[in-house]
Amino acid sequence: MTARPTDPRRVRHEPAGGLGDAGQLGRRPRVVVVGGGIAGLAAATGLAERGVVVELLEREPYLGGRVGGWSEPLPDGTPVSMSRGFHAFFRQYYNLRALLRRGDPGLERLVPLEDYPLVDADGRRDTFRGLPRTPPWNAVLFALRSPTFRPSDLLRLDARAAAPLAAVSVPGIYEAIDHVDAQSFVESINFPPAARHLAFEVFSRSFFAPPSTMSAAELATMFHIYFLGSSEGLMFDVPDAGFDTALWEPLRHYLTTRGVTFRTGVTVSSVERSPAGRSPADGVGSGRFHVNHHDGGGTGGSSEADAVVLAPDVRGLRDIVAASPSLGDPVSAVDGPDALARWRADVAALGSAPPFLVQRLWLDRPVDAARPPFLGTGGLDPLDNISVLDRYERDAAGWAAHHGGSVVELHAYSAAPPPGTGEDAWTAELRRRTVARLHELYPETAGAGVVGELVQWRADCPMLGIGDFARRPTVATPVDGLVLAGDGIRIDLPVALMERAASTGWQAANRLLAGWGLAGHPLETVPTSGRLGPLRRAAEYAMRT
């Protein structure tokens, strides 16, 4: 069983009150949720628990979105679990954990990793083992014992430039430094170059973009979530089996018992909105939605609803909105036609981060027992991390025990091909280079035979670019009855990555529930501003002057 939250200063955000069940309305509202990733599942859960009729449409044959899992065969026909790669479930992910508890009340399918060391090209290592949990001592001790820092380096840090790290608030931090790129921001603080690569860059690349193209505000918010804003510690948990088995099958069962209808392998093409006044006059919406979709065989259909949650990936959201002209009908706009035009432009402007590679290898000999389950790398291009799955994942452990081998996963983030290089040639080159790095770091793998290899090459994560925050679409839209959710959607809370997806999903449900007079669900976050009073006030003064 994984640990429960321990930070007494975590913040509870109370929802609007209201009726406990939609059956009290006289007619239960119907909602179509587009997207079965974390955001869509959180929205479906929030709605179904208040008695709303929910139909969830998912393009893939599995749930979980970018944290989905499925089975594929190795060359010898052996079925193995596969996913889009390693994900860390930090203890600060309160809203994601609240979602997972619906299917696994004790979070027994999450197991802790005791450490995740970082290593750079010169062999220097950082570790998170044994750090205090309370800020700022966690960050201070991490720096003092890091081989990339010397005591004199701490004295040379630019306190004024570093002030935003101690004064994070949302959305204030975005108003202050969203126009600055993360790389320039860290350089301005005067961090030693080795520390930039081994600490900040390793974390920033987890957003799937190089620091030079990522917002400094996102980096500062991340620093707040994991270091200075939370005392949950820096350790995280991982699922003990494939994501489908450990996470989403239990949640799917929970939601099915509450009446949620799941339709996987279905792609939504557009959303139409009937003119206002055509729905029953019972306070449920001001018009009907028709969600048009088709399956893999090209068979089309339409689902009718009182409201819609759009929670696909960024590209899917752009495509659906572009193909849905009736969402531009000024009659349906809450704030008029100008707001609709701006909203459609903001959705169209959403960007995707550069592509990344996930390479999973089934080897015929074990990795050295001293290797950690997860290793982050800095300055070892193109490799970003190594996971030894058989250290914590049941299916991989079973395969490794049976074959006397190991299951290893390699990640290369922000790995766009050079101009003029085709994707096939480039991914082949990336695979060769990441394996070479594996052999360099874990020499015992150099003589191992590869029993099987499965590769994911994707480019569908949101780009959190410089200056994007102000025009990033929010959960609420100008179209009454239409809400958005996902990790690329703006929410003015200190959350990131999977936790942002879960939080926007819950908020999307709350937005619709409040419109029907139904009670919402509370959210929890790390403190919404720097928790060290004197340091925060000094930082805020430095930022103003």
C-alpha positions in Angstrom: 0.0 0.0 0.0 1.4 3.4 -0.9 1.6 6.3 1.5 -1.2 8.7 2.0 -0.7 12.5 1.7 1.1 13.9 4.8 1.6 17.7 4.1 -0.7 19.5 6.6 -0.4 22.7 4.4 -1.9 21.2 1.3 -4.8 23.3 0.2 -8.4 22.1 -0.2 -10.4 23.9 -2.9 -14.1 23.5 -2.1 -16.6 23.2 -4.9 -20.0 24.8 -5.2 -22.7 23.1 -3.1 -25.9 21.7 -4.5 -28.0 18.6 -4.8 -26.3 15.2 -4.2 -27.9 13.3 -7.1 -29.2 14.3 -10.6 -32.3 12.2 -10.0 -33.6 15.1 -7.9 -33.7 17.2 -11.1 -36.6 15.4 -12.6 -34.5 14.3 -15.6 -30.9 13.2 -15.5 -28.6 15.2 -17.8 -26.7 13.4 -20.4 -23.0 14.1 -21.1 -20.6 12.9 -23.7 -17.0 12.8 -22.6 -14.6 12.8 -25.6 -11.3 11.2 -24.6 -10.6 8.3 -22.2 -7.3 9.6 -20.8 -6.8 10.8 -17.3 -8.7 14.1 -17.9 -11.7 12.4 -19.5 -11.9 9.7 -16.8 -11.8 12.3 -14.0 -14.6 14.2 -15.7 -16.6 11.0 -16.2 -16.1 10.1 -12.6 -17.1 13.4 -11.2 -20.3 13.5 -13.3 -21.3 9.8 -12.8 -21.0 10.1 -9.0 -23.7 12.7 -9.1 -26.0 10.6 -11.1 -25.4 12.2 -14.5 -25.7 9.8 -17.5 -22.2 9.6 -19.1 -21.1 8.2 -22.4 -17.3 8.1 -22.9 -15.8 8.0 -26.4 -12.1 7.0 -26.8 -10.2 6.8 -30.1 -7.8 4.0 -28.9 -8.9 0.5 -28.0 -7.7 1.1 -24.4 -8.2 3.7 -21.7 -5.7 5.9 -20.0 -4.6 8.1 -23.0 -0.9 8.7 -22.8 -0.8 6.6 -19.7 -2.6 3.7 -21.4 -1.5 0.1 -21.6 -2.0 -2.7 -24.0 -0.6 -6.1 -25.0 1.6 -6.8 -28.0 3.4 -10.0 -29.0 7.2 -10.5 -29.1 8.7 -12.2 -32.2 8.3 -15.6 -30.5 4.6 -14.9 -30.0 4.8 -14.2 -26.3 2.2 -11.5 -25.3 3.8 -8.7 -23.2 2.4 -5.5 -21.7 3.4 -2.3 -23.5 2.8 1.4 -22.9 4.1 4.8 -23.9 6.7 4.7 -21.2 7.5 5.2 -17.6 5.4 7.6 -15.5 6.1 8.8 -12.0 3.1 9.1 -9.6 4.3 11.7 -7.1 2.6 11.9 -3.7 1.7 15.6 -4.6 -0.7 14.3 -7.2 -3.7 14.5 -4.9 -6.4 14.7 -7.6 -4.9 11.9 -9.7 -4.7 9.8 -6.6 -8.3 10.6 -5.7 -9.3 9.3 -9.1 -7.3 6.1 -8.8 -8.7 5.4 -5.4 -12.1 4.9 -7.0 -10.8 1.7 -8.5 -8.1 0.9 -5.9 -9.1 2.4 -2.5 -5.8 1.6 -0.8 -3.7 2.4 -3.9 -2.3 -1.1 -3.4 -1.3 -1.3 -7.1 1.2 1.6 -6.7 4.6 0.7 -5.2 7.3 3.2 -4.1 10.6 3.6 -5.7 13.2 4.4 -3.0 15.4 6.4 -5.2 15.8 7.8 -8.7 19.4 8.9 -9.2 20.6 11.3 -11.9 23.9 10.9 -13.8 25.7 13.1 -16.3 28.3 12.5 -19.0 31.1 13.0 -16.5 29.8 10.3 -14.2 28.5 12.8 -11.5 25.5 11.5 -9.7 22.7 13.1 -7.7 20.3 11.2 -5.5 17.1 12.0 -3.8 17.5 9.2 -1.2 17.4 10.4 2.4 16.5 14.0 1.7 14.3 15.8 4.3 10.7 16.3 3.2 10.3 19.8 4.5 11.2 22.8 2.3 13.5 24.6 1.9 15.8 22.0 3.6 15.0 19.4 0.9 16.3 21.7 -1.9 19.2 23.1 0.2 20.5 19.6 1.2 20.1 18.4 -2.4 22.3 21.2 -3.6 24.9 20.9 -0.8 25.5 17.2 -1.3 25.3 17.4 -5.1 28.7 16.9 -6.9 27.6 19.7 -9.3 27.5 22.3 -6.5 30.3 23.7 -4.4 29.6 25.9 -1.3 31.1 28.8 -3.3 28.5 28.2 -6.1 25.7 28.8 -3.6 27.2 32.2 -2.7 27.4 33.2 -6.3 23.7 32.5 -7.0 21.8 35.7 -8.1 19.2 36.0 -5.4 17.2 38.6 -7.3 17.0 36.4 -10.5 16.1 33.4 -8.4 13.3 35.3 -6.5 10.5 33.8 -8.6 11.3 30.4 -7.3 10.4 31.4 -3.8 7.4 33.5 -4.8 5.5 31.1 -7.0 1.7 31.7 -7.2 -0.6 30.8 -9.9 -1.4 32.6 -12.2 1.0 35.3 -10.8 4.2 33.4 -11.8 3.0 33.3 -15.4 2.3 37.0 -15.4 5.8 37.6 -14.2 8.1 35.2 -16.3 6.0 33.3 -18.8 7.7 35.4 -21.5 11.1 34.1 -20.5 12.5 30.7 -21.6 13.5 28.2 -19.0 17.1 28.0 -20.1 17.7 31.7 -20.0 16.0 31.9 -16.6 18.2 29.2 -15.0 21.4 30.8 -16.6 20.4 34.2 -15.1 20.3 32.7 -11.6 24.0 31.7 -12.2 23.6 28.0 -11.5 26.7 26.1 -12.3 26.5 24.6 -15.8 26.8 21.0 -14.5 23.9 21.6 -12.1 21.7 23.0 -14.9 22.2 19.8 -16.9 21.9 17.4 -14.1 19.0 18.9 -12.1 16.9 21.5 -14.0 17.3 20.1 -17.5 16.4 16.5 -16.5 13.2 17.8 -15.0 12.4 20.3 -17.7 12.7 17.7 -20.4 10.0 15.7 -18.6 7.7 18.3 -20.2 8.9 16.9 -23.6 10.6 20.1 -24.7 14.1 21.5 -24.5 14.6 24.2 -21.9 15.2 26.8 -24.6 11.7 26.5 -25.9 9.8 26.0 -22.6 8.3 28.7 -20.4 10.3 29.7 -17.4 7.0 30.0 -15.5 6.4 26.2 -16.0 9.8 25.4 -14.7 9.3 27.7 -11.6 5.9 26.1 -11.0 7.4 22.7 -11.2 10.1 23.7 -8.7 7.3 24.9 -6.4 5.3 21.6 -6.7 8.2 19.3 -6.1 10.7 21.3 -3.9 9.7 24.5 -2.2 5.9 24.2 -2.2 5.4 20.7 -0.8 6.5 18.5 2.1 5.3 15.3 0.5 9.0 14.6 -0.4 10.6 13.8 -3.7 9.9 10.1 -3.9 7.2 8.7 -6.2 5.3 5.5 -6.8 4.9 3.4 -9.9 2.2 0.9 -10.9 3.1 -2.7 -10.1 1.7 -4.1 -13.4 0.8 -2.8 -16.9 -1.2 0.4 -16.8 -4.3 -1.2 -18.1 -4.3 -3.9 -15.4 -3.1 -1.8 -12.5 -5.0 1.5 -13.1 -7.7 1.6 -15.7 -9.5 -1.8 -15.6 -10.4 -1.3 -11.9 -11.6 2.3 -12.6 -13.5 1.1 -15.7 -15.3 -1.4 -13.5 -16.1 1.2 -10.9 -17.5 3.6 -13.5 -19.5 0.9 -15.3 -21.3 0.1 -12.0 -22.3 3.7 -12.0 -23.8 3.6 -15.4 -21.0 5.0 -17.5 -21.0 3.7 -21.1 -17.6 3.2 -22.7 -17.1 3.1 -26.4 -13.4 2.6 -27.4 -12.0 2.5 -30.9 -14.3 5.5 -31.8 -12.9 8.7 -33.3 -14.9 11.9 -32.8 -15.0 14.0 -35.9 -17.1 17.0 -34.9 -19.6 18.4 -32.5 -22.8 20.1 -33.5 -25.0 22.3 -31.3 -28.7 22.6 -31.9 -30.2 26.1 -31.6 -31.1 27.2 -28.1 -34.5 26.2 -26.8 -34.8 22.7 -28.3 -34.0 20.8 -25.1 -36.5 20.0 -22.4 -37.4 23.0 -20.4 -36.2 21.5 -17.1 -33.1 23.6 -16.5 -30.8 21.1 -18.2 -28.8 23.1 -20.8 -30.1 25.6 -23.3 -29.6 23.3 -26.4 -28.6 19.8 -27.5 -25.2 18.7 -28.7 -24.6 16.0 -31.3 -21.2 14.4 -31.2 -20.4 12.8 -34.5 -18.0 9.9 -34.6 -16.9 6.8 -36.6 -15.2 3.6 -35.7 -12.2 2.0 -37.3 -14.3 0.4 -40.1 -15.6 3.8 -41.1 -19.1 3.3 -39.6 -20.4 6.6 -38.5 -22.8 7.6 -35.7 -23.9 10.4 -33.5 -24.4 10.7 -29.7 -26.8 13.2 -28.3 -26.1 15.1 -25.1 -27.0 18.0 -22.9 -23.3 18.8 -22.5 -19.9 17.8 -23.8 -16.5 17.4 -22.2 -13.7 17.7 -24.8 -10.7 15.9 -23.4 -8.7 14.6 -26.3 -5.0 15.3 -27.0 -4.1 18.7 -28.4 -4.2 17.6 -32.0 -7.6 16.0 -31.5 -9.0 19.1 -29.8 -7.8 21.3 -32.7 -9.3 19.0 -35.3 -12.6 18.7 -33.6 -13.1 22.4 -33.0 -12.0 23.2 -36.6 -14.5 20.7 -38.0 -17.4 22.1 -35.8 -18.6 25.3 -37.3 -21.9 25.3 -35.3 -19.8 25.9 -32.2 -19.2 29.3 -33.7 -22.9 30.1 -33.8 -23.1 33.5 -31.9 -26.5 32.4 -30.5 -24.7 29.7 -28.4 -22.0 32.0 -27.2 -22.0 33.0 -23.5 -20.0 36.2 -24.1 -20.9 37.0 -27.7 -19.3 36.3 -31.1 -16.0 38.0 -30.3 -15.3 35.7 -27.4 -16.1 32.7 -29.6 -13.7 33.9 -32.3 -10.9 34.4 -29.8 -11.6 31.0 -28.2 -11.5 29.2 -31.6 -8.2 31.0 -32.4 -6.7 30.0 -29.1 -7.6 26.4 -29.6 -6.1 26.5 -33.1 -2.9 28.0 -31.7 -2.3 25.1 -29.3 1.0 23.4 -30.1 2.4 20.0 -29.7 5.8 19.3 -28.1 8.6 17.8 -30.3 8.4 14.0 -30.8 9.8 11.5 -28.3 11.0 7.9 -28.5 10.2 5.0 -26.1 12.2 1.9 -26.7 11.5 -1.2 -24.7 13.9 -4.1 -24.9 13.5 -7.7 -23.7 17.1 -8.9 -23.1 18.4 -12.5 -22.6 20.5 -11.7 -19.6 19.8 -9.7 -16.4 20.8 -6.2 -15.7 23.2 -5.9 -12.7 21.3 -6.2 -9.5 22.9 -2.9 -8.3 21.2 -0.9 -11.0 18.3 1.3 -9.9 14.8 0.8 -11.2 14.9 4.3 -12.8 17.9 6.4 -13.8 17.7 10.0 -15.1 20.4 11.2 -17.4 21.8 14.7 -18.3 24.2 15.6 -21.1 24.0 12.0 -22.5 22.1 12.9 -25.7 19.8 11.5 -26.9 19.1 9.4 -23.8 17.0 10.9 -21.1 16.3 8.0 -18.8 16.6 4.2 -18.3 14.0 2.0 -16.5 14.5 -1.6 -15.5 10.9 -2.7 -15.5 11.4 -6.1 -14.0 12.3 -4.4 -10.7 8.8 -3.3 -10.1 6.4 -4.4 -12.9 4.9 -7.9 -12.4 4.6 -8.9 -16.1 8.2 -7.9 -16.8 9.4 -9.6 -13.6 7.7 -12.8 -14.7 9.2 -12.7 -18.1 12.7 -11.9 -16.8 12.5 -14.8 -14.2 11.3 -17.3 -16.9 14.0 -16.3 -19.4 16.8 -15.3 -17.1 16.8 -11.9 -18.6 15.6 -8.4 -18.1 13.2 -5.8 -19.5 14.7 -2.4 -20.1 13.1 0.8 -21.3 14.9 3.8 -22.8 13.5 7.3 -23.4 14.6 10.1 -25.7 12.6 13.3 -25.3 12.4 16.3 -27.6 13.9 14.2 -30.4 12.8 15.9 -33.6 14.7 14.8 -36.7 17.2 17.2 -38.2 16.0 19.1 -41.3 16.0 16.9 -44.4 16.1 13.6 -42.4 13.2 11.2 -42.8 11.4 9.8 -39.7 12.2 6.2 -40.4 15.9 6.8 -40.8 16.0 9.1 -37.8 14.2 6.7 -35.4 16.5 4.0 -36.5 19.5 6.2 -35.7 17.9 7.2 -32.3 17.4 3.5 -31.4 21.0 2.8 -32.2 22.3 5.7 -30.2 20.1 5.1 -27.1 21.2 1.5 -27.0 24.8 2.6 -27.3 24.2 4.9 -24.2 22.7 1.9 -22.4 25.8 -0.2 -23.1 27.9 2.8 -21.9 26.1 3.2 -18.6 25.3 -0.5 -18.0 28.2 -2.4 -19.6 26.7 -5.8 -18.7 24.0 -5.2 -21.3 26.5 -4.9 -24.2 26.7 -8.7 -24.7 23.0 -9.2 -24.2 20.9 -10.5 -27.0 17.7 -8.7 -27.8 14.8 -11.2 -27.6 12.3 -8.5 -28.5 12.0 -4.8 -29.1 8.9 -2.5 -29.2 9.1 1.2 -30.0 6.8 4.1 -29.6 7.4 7.3 -31.6 4.9 10.0 -30.7 4.4 13.7 -30.9 1.2 14.4 -29.1 2.1 16.0 -25.8 1.2 19.7 -25.3 3.7 22.4 -25.9 4.0 24.7 -22.9 5.9 27.3 -24.8 7.1 30.8 -24.0 4.3 33.3 -23.5 1.5 30.7 -24.2 -0.2 30.8 -20.8 -2.3 33.9 -21.3 -4.1 32.5 -24.4 -4.2 28.9 -23.4 -7.8 27.7 -23.4 -9.4 27.2 -20.0 -11.8 24.5 -18.8 -14.7 27.0 -19.3 -15.6 27.9 -22.9 -17.8 30.6 -24.5 -20.2 27.8 -25.5 -22.8 27.0 -22.8 -22.6 23.3 -22.0 -19.1 22.7 -23.5 -16.0 22.4 -21.3 -12.4 21.3 -21.9 -10.0 19.1 -20.0 -6.5 17.9 -20.4 -2.9 18.6 -19.5 -2.7 21.3 -22.2 -5.7 23.2 -20.7 -5.1 26.2 -18.4 -6.1 25.9 -14.8 -5.0 28.5 -12.3 -3.7 26.0 -9.7 -0.2 24.7 -9.0 -0.5 21.4 -10.9 1.5 19.8 -13.8 1.6 16.8 -16.1 -0.7 14.0 -15.1 -2.0 16.0 -12.1 -3.0 18.9 -14.4 -4.9 16.4 -16.5 -6.8 15.0 -13.5 -7.4 18.5 -12.0 -8.9 19.9 -15.2 -11.1 16.8 -15.5 -12.5 17.2 -12.1 -13.0 20.9 -12.7 -14.8 20.3 -16.0 -17.2 18.0 -14.1 -17.7 20.6 -11.4 -18.4 23.3 -14.0 -21.2 21.3 -15.5 -22.6 20.1 -12.1 -22.8 23.7 -10.8 -24.8 24.7 -13.9 -27.4 22.0 -12.9 -27.4 22.9 -9.2 -25.5 19.7 -8.3 -22.7 19.5 -5.8 -19.2 19.4 -7.1 -16.0 17.6 -5.9 -13.2 19.2 -3.9 -9.7 19.6 -5.3 -6.5 19.5 -3.4 -3.1 21.1 -4.3 0.2 22.0 -2.8 0.1 25.5 -1.3 -0.9 28.1 -3.9 1.9 30.4 -3.1 5.4 30.2 -1.7 5.1 28.6 1.8 8.1 30.3 3.4 6.7 33.6 4.5 9.7 35.9 5.0 11.5 34.4 2.0 8.4 34.8 -0.2 7.9 38.4 0.8 11.5 39.2 0.2 11.3 37.5 -3.2 8.1 39.4 -4.1 9.8 42.6 -3.2 12.8 41.8 -5.3 10.5 41.0 -8.3 8.7 44.3 -7.9 11.9 46.3 -7.7 
